[in-house]
Amino acid sequence: MIPDKTLVEKDVYHAAPEVVQGAHVPNFQKYKELYSQSIEKPEEFWGKLAKEFYWKTPKTDKFLDYNFDHTKGKIFIRWMEGATTNICYNLLDRNVHEKKLGDKVAYYWEGNDPEDCMQVTYKELLQQVCKFANVLRAQGVKKGDRISIYMPMIIELVVVMLACARIGAIHSIVFAGFSADSVCERILDSHCSLLITTDGFYRGDKPINLKQIADEALRKCRERNFSVGKCIVVKHLGVTEATGATDETCTDRASSNTQSPPAKRSCYNLQITWNADVDIWWHDLMKEASDKCEPEWCDSEDPLFILYTSGSTGKPKGVQHTVGGYLLYTATTFKYVFDYKPDDVYWCTADIGWITGHSYLAYGPLANGATSVMFEGIPTYPNVSRLWEIIDKYKVTTFYTAPTAIRLLMKYGEDPVKKFSRASLKILGTVGEPINPEAWLWYYNVVGNRKCPIMDTFWQTETGGHMMTPLPAAIPLKPGSATFPFFGVLPAILNESGEELEGEAEGYLVFKKPWPSIMRTIYGNHQRFESTYFKKFPGYFVTGDGCKRDKDGYYWITGRIDDMLNVSGHLLSTAEVESALIEHAAVVEAATVSHPHPIKGECLYCFVTLRDGHEFNETLIAELKDQVREKIGPIATPDYIQNAPGLPKTRSGKIMRRILRQIARNEKDLGDTSTLADGTVIEELFNNRCRTA
Ligand code: WTA
């Protein structure tokens, strides 16, 4: 797997000397050495890294225990079981007290509106977290309780998650773009005892009444006989509950009563309803709370959080991560993949509602004592230079974003980028979906001025941290390849019969050994965990992604090979979208496939079969789109809906999505159709095609 020396040619990008200088892993040889150690002696390798953190009771005996083979018994993974620590203590107290980083900025917060910004130091963050941890305890929250969090990208979101971690409560963050149904479903699945939300926020110039959606979610929970105890509401936009008028106290928030300059906040007019039995204002609770709070000492294997991700049956899976392994792995990947140095200013544009935000906007950077930018807004508001302006404003050195954002901004050409110098940038990163070489080159040439290596990081909610990724100085880059495995990661490519393929090959991407931050279970459904990830190929963790290895040993992720779709880097399952469509009275059957999209990467193309007596027209299409938005959220809105009087099926009744994908693309060569039960539907489906972009 050593890249051939002659690869300095076209299409392979080597690190510039300034990237190599002082790098944690300066060359490929060093990467190989460390990688071999991590695979041959994982306990020693990770044991050494674990010593950088505080353990109340350190690990003395078996560091790792696991079973990946369901034919030999229950699947389990345990890293450092028996050792105790607190992740919040490691992220905050250790940095403030031991490392003396109290006055270092933890976050520069940049609001939706450019003039709306503030900063929070490590010391201030610790105080706020302790206060809110005390609030949670006063509300009766105990270790192991599940707390639902439905908030936009504001500092309080980090405060809440770390406060949960401090007292051993399990946070379940729901992305603020999800619908009331989605919030309700997630609250019910893990029986959350408390909901923490926000009055509202702006996405660009669009106001979002988050409290109203949260109210709706709680109403839906009550209809299904479940009530959360309380709903704590952060006043972010500054509304009053009675009239909905703007409120002079809108700067009276967590971070503005710290020593940082008070935040300049815009106040907007937003109407929210208030249910005094359930709702409590955050600032009322925080006023009295003490800023000293003893952490709960947790076992390394205690659950840290649940994060829901789409599942192929349509029901989201509550991916559960644990304290010790997750701390170790997110901290280590952050340090090496972004070649972190203490003076860096790091910016990850992902929302904390996704795993990227959890691992690389909260836990990973804070574990390293890093300074991060947290951005509430969107790349195109108030104009399409916003990201580059922010990079110059905070002198960002390390910028981590999604291919979909790059493709979106590419559309506007180079001028909006070149208005700003971006001189501070050293390292770029991408995550969420395969990056097409065209976007990679634009990112490299235009954004990074040909001097910043791009870390194309492949990983999943389930893996907790980066799996296949370059390292800035050590691994020459090929546009579109996630290159090589990170330390401790042992990938393999399998064929359909489960045989490992060597050398140049293409097949299922699997992992043969556990790494510290692998998910431990699906909340409340260990069996589903075993069958989803371990059943198909005993002894391997199955990612659900296809993968190619080239002649130089580089890995290229080819995309999902299960019933999953990746829209703008967000995973959705076909089943989830189909069940939302079928709930409409006019629809008897639905099938969803992915369709290429110039910006989103993939978009949804849906086929619906109508009940007798219903007409397929624009009104129905609009209703169906609304239906999906309401059931799942705006990210799942289908781009295309086509009328399908019949669907192509096998004789056993399974919908042949492969054929539907070809129809959506107007590709007449359908391959092998011998298993198709009734070929006559095909022509009509071609005739009814939507005109696609
Ligand atoms: C896809 C996001 C290609 C992949 C961290 C994976 C990628 C799914 C990449 C997980 C990448 C993520 N190259 N594909 N660099 N990163 N993916 O759980 O299909 O939201 O299985 O985690 O995104 O999405 P998830």
Boltz pocket constraint, residues with backbone or C-beta under 6 A from the ligand:
constraints:
  - pocket:
      binder: B
      contacts: [[A, 309], [A, 354], [A, 355], [A, 356], [A, 430], [A, 431], [A, 432], [A, 433], [A, 434], [A, 435], [A, 456], [A, 457], [A, 458], [A, 459], [A, 460], [A, 461], [A, 462], [A, 468], [A, 482], [A, 543], [A, 544], [A, 545], [A, 557], [A, 559], [A, 560], [A, 566], [A, 569], [A, 570], [A, 571]]
      max_distance: 6.0
